[in-house]
Amino acid sequence: MAVVPDFVGKQALDAWLSGHDAGFLLQGPDPDSPYPLLNGVVVAQLPAPGTRLPRWSVVIVWVAGGGDPAGDREPRRPLPDHLEDQGEPGHRV
């Protein structure tokens, strides 16, 4: 048996790693989600910290603030200028 740590407030990846070190498997509320549990901060967990469970039991965590898991995107505004708007005489696109 192992005692469930408190994961709330930790970065999701840090929570996952420390959960693994303590002998637990962390997963989100939707185990079939296409997004890995790596981004954001843990805001809730089930079961509660201090609960005794068999090693390698699943602890469900809810994560917020993960944003887009695909990473940074190029800015969409302002839109790039079109070549014909640049006033280049004789230049056709």
C-alpha positions in Angstrom: 0.0 0.0 0.0 1.1 3.6 -0.7 -0.1 7.0 0.4 -1.5 9.3 -2.4 0.5 12.5 -2.5 -1.1 16.0 -2.9 -0.8 16.8 -6.6 -2.9 20.0 -6.6 -1.0 23.1 -7.6 1.8 21.2 -9.3 2.6 21.4 -13.0 1.0 18.5 -14.8 4.3 16.9 -15.9 5.8 17.3 -12.4 2.7 15.7 -10.9 2.9 12.8 -13.3 6.6 12.2 -12.6 6.2 12.5 -8.8 3.1 10.2 -8.9 5.1 7.6 -10.8 7.9 7.9 -8.3 5.4 7.3 -5.5 3.9 4.3 -7.3 0.8 5.7 -8.9 -0.5 6.2 -12.4 -1.9 9.6 -13.1 -4.5 10.1 -15.8 -7.0 12.8 -16.8 -10.7 12.3 -16.4 -10.9 11.2 -20.0 -8.4 8.4 -20.5 -9.1 8.3 -24.2 -8.2 12.0 -24.7 -5.7 12.7 -27.5 -3.8 15.1 -25.4 -1.1 13.8 -23.0 -1.2 14.9 -19.4 1.7 17.3 -19.7 0.4 20.8 -19.9 -1.2 23.0 -17.2 -1.6 22.9 -13.5 -3.4 20.2 -11.5 -6.5 21.8 -9.9 -8.2 18.7 -8.4 -7.5 15.0 -7.8 -9.4 11.8 -6.9 -8.8 10.1 -4.5 -7.8 12.8 -2.0 -4.3 13.2 -0.7 -3.4 10.9 2.2 -5.6 8.0 0.9 -3.9 4.6 1.0 -4.1 2.6 -2.2 -2.3 -0.4 -3.7 0.8 0.5 -5.6 0.2 1.4 -9.3 -3.4 2.4 -8.7 -4.8 5.1 -10.9 -5.2 8.7 -9.5 -7.4 10.9 -11.6 -6.3 14.6 -11.9 -8.0 17.6 -13.5 -5.7 20.1 -15.2 -6.4 23.7 -16.1 -4.4 26.3 -18.1 -2.9 23.8 -20.5 -3.6 25.9 -23.6 -3.0 24.4 -27.0 -0.9 21.3 -26.6 0.5 21.9 -30.1 2.8 24.7 -29.0 3.3 28.3 -30.1 1.6 29.5 -33.2 2.7 32.3 -35.5 0.6 35.5 -35.0 -2.4 35.8 -37.2 -2.8 39.5 -36.8 -1.9 41.7 -38.5 -2.3 39.8 -41.7 0.7 39.9 -44.0 0.7 42.4 -46.9 -0.1 41.1 -50.4 2.5 41.8 -53.1 0.1 43.7 -55.2 -0.6 46.0 -52.2 3.1 46.9 -52.0 3.0 49.1 -55.1 5.7 47.4 -57.0 5.2 48.5 -60.7 5.2 45.7 -63.2 5.2 43.0 -60.6 2.5 40.4 -61.0 1.6 37.6 -58.6 
